[in-house]
Amino acid sequence: MKILVVGSGGRLGGALVRLLSTQHEVSGLRRADLDLADAGAVELTLRAAEFDVLLTPAALTNVDYCEAHPDEAMAVNARAPGLMAQVAAEKGARMIHFSTDYVFDGRDPAPRGEADAVNPLGAYGRSKAAGEAAVLAVSGAFLVARVSWIFGPDRPSFLDSIIRRAMAEDEVSAIADKFSTPSYSHDLAAMVEVLLAGEPAGGLLHLCNAGECSWQRYGQVGLDAAAAAGIPLRARQVGAMSLADMDFAAPRPQHTAMSVARYREFAGALPRPWEEAVDAYVREFRDAF
Ligand SMILES: NC(=O)c1ccc[n+]([C@@H]2O[C@H](COP(=O)([O-])OP(=O)(O)OC[C@H]3O[C@@H](n4cnc5c(N)ncnc54)[C@H](OP(=O)(O)O)[C@@H]3O)[C@@H](O)[C@H]2O)c1
């Protein structure tokens, strides 16, 4: 398959290129190659590209920046995916677009399913929800994969930062009352490979590692993995902070863990638990900390 990854410079895009290149002809576009805010450039660049499969992890992902720049967020996260979907449909290509657990309002603690209503709290979530709708309006055969709390070697995430903080400081803490599911970019790319090897029905699909946790628990499992990997830590316990105490510019949803039942039905197996994925990442990249 000829696969084009738009957003190959990002956390997920880097992992997609690396893993899928082992079996497919993969090319990537970075922001320097294509500015998704430029609608004309999106159409021209995509029309000139050759691909059977289009993967679009690129997005304006800084939640607080999106709150301050809602028009830019809409252009990049909603208009551009719709345009890319149109070109993919013209070429008869498959498409997997990536979205977020931030499309939910986070008020219900039960894991969110694909059929649950979206109700984003901020500009980032609104722009991503509009992007989902724009892609699926072009073709119901396209997939929109919602992912959450990505970590991996291509770009630092919360996991890297809490380990680095614990190496430098005696005390670290993280929010204890906000919940979702950490997801290893490598595992997400492997799930995409499973999807591409088969013929899943189009529509929404939740992709993440199995389980759920708070930021505090995520950080604690990260520090435990770091200690087990021999990384020297000054802080060994992650203290608790409250979401209400944070001074974020954009509102954050509280409970956004997602059910992977639909993926499990297709793949025949659950993704591995997030704790195993964190441990595997920290062990493999221990020298990078
Ligand atoms: N990270 C998470 O925890 C998380 C959680 C839920 C959902 N998601 C979703 O998962 C997907 C992948 O996330 P990620 O963590 O891999 O994101 P990321 O590391 O921030 O990568 C996003 C990529 O998009 C590029 N980009 C931003 N604005 C652009 C523009 N105007 N034109 C072209 N490219 C642009 C970025 O380029 P620059 O680096 O040059 O700006 C970056 O390479 C996104 O759709 C995101 O919404 C992520």
The ligand as an ORCA input file, in Angstrom:
! r2SCAN-3c Opt
* xyz 0 1
  N      -1.279     14.040     22.450
  C      -2.354     13.571     23.053
  O      -2.303     13.218     24.227
  C      -3.652     13.437     22.307
  C      -4.795     13.127     23.034
  C      -5.998     12.969     22.351
  C      -6.039     13.123     20.979
  N      -4.912     13.462     20.286
  C      -5.033     13.602     18.824
  O      -4.129     12.688     18.239
  C      -3.564     13.254     17.058
  C      -2.048     13.194     17.137
  O      -1.617     13.875     18.308
  P      -0.079     14.053     18.627
  O       0.102     13.958     20.091
  O       0.736     13.207     17.732
  O       0.099     15.590     18.225
  P       1.439     16.429     18.050
  O       2.620     15.681     18.560
  O       1.123     17.786     18.578
  O       1.553     16.470     16.466
  C       0.670     17.175     15.684
  C       1.367     17.543     14.420
  O       0.501     18.407     13.668
  C       1.300     19.438     13.149
  N       0.567     20.667     12.883
  C       0.040     21.539     13.774
  N      -0.487     22.594     13.122
  C      -0.278     22.371     11.807
  C      -0.564     23.104     10.633
  N      -1.161     24.315     10.665
  N      -0.213     22.574      9.451
  C       0.420     21.375      9.385
  N       0.725     20.639     10.450
  C       0.382     21.139     11.663
  C       2.361     19.675     14.192
  O       3.466     20.339     13.631
  P       4.401     21.295     14.529
  O       4.980     20.395     15.562
  O       5.396     21.827     13.592
  O       3.492     22.329     15.121
  C       2.680     18.282     14.653
  O       3.689     17.697     13.892
  C      -4.142     14.665     16.942
  O      -5.238     14.599     16.068
  C      -4.645     14.974     18.331
  O      -5.740     15.847     18.293
  C      -3.723     13.619     20.928
*
